[in-house]
Amino acid sequence: MKIAYQGIKGSYSESCAKELYPDCMMISCKTFDDVFKKANEDDQVMAIIPESNRTTGNIGVEYLIFKYRLNIYKEKFYPINHHLLALPGSKIQDIQNVYSHSQGLSQCSNFIKKNNLIENVRADTAGSAKYISEAKIKSEAAIASKESAKIYNLEIISSDIQDEKGNVTRFLLMGKSVKQPPLKKEKYITSFLFKLKSKPAALYSALSGFAIQGVNLTKLQSYPEKNSFSSYFFLCDLDGHIEEPKVQKSLEELGLHCEDFHVLGVFISDKFRDK
């Protein structure tokens, strides 16, 4: 199995994929767009994408989900424990500049303010750790994973520095081929996107079917169509399998109000949702 991810060795995406599939072959990509492109061009490659974080919300990959429309096979809620990594022998008092992905910095904002650190945004957390290892500047540190400390020979000078101790990111495993699990006695998520016809109260009318059928929407997010602030796509998740009668009826009602509708995937709900 081949899985493409954004970042380099030691990233949270890589760690999440390895937990799901320990023997998978990992493909490192520079950007999220590259990850989607790899999976879109080769049906033997899957993409693992961080979609949202419990603390800081959406990661910002929605436009790529709309662009490539890959099928979602699985969701995984993965714990994110951030650590301050520096050169061996460094102390917290030595550190002035801290490097990480924007999400990593945001998720550790209290720690950064408390220690008067200067934030520096990098492309990813593991890449920040690698930079610190190579730059060898004692006053600089990275916010990254425990795995990154091992890989890049850095020392953890402060552990679990995220603002929320229950910090979790939702990852999506995606690919080009369309496949979905058969309806059994499991909890499922159906994910889809849609664009409404231009008419008054279109969204209210489109969503009424879900209320009538008693279908729970767990995610509803709007995103502007390219080069437009008046036309929007919506990204939506609901509790249930697309083959359930109440879900089918709800989606049929929605379809009457749409210019565009696309099912992104049906997959088993992560047990984390039950907590």
Secondary structure, DSSP 8 states (H G I E B T S, - for coil): -EEEEES-TT-HHHHHHHHH-TT-EEEEESSHHHHHHHHHH-TTEEEEEEEEETTTEE-S-HHHHHHH--EEEEEEEEE---EEEESTT--GGG--EEEE-HHHHHHTHHHHHHTT-EEEE-S-HHHHHHHHHHH--TTEEEEE-HHHHHHTT-EEEE----SSTT-EEEEEEEESS-------SS-EEEEEEEEE-SSTTHHHHHHHHHHHHT--EEEEEEEE-TT-SS-EEEEEEEES-TTSHHHHHHHHHHHTTEEEEEEEEEEE--GGGG-
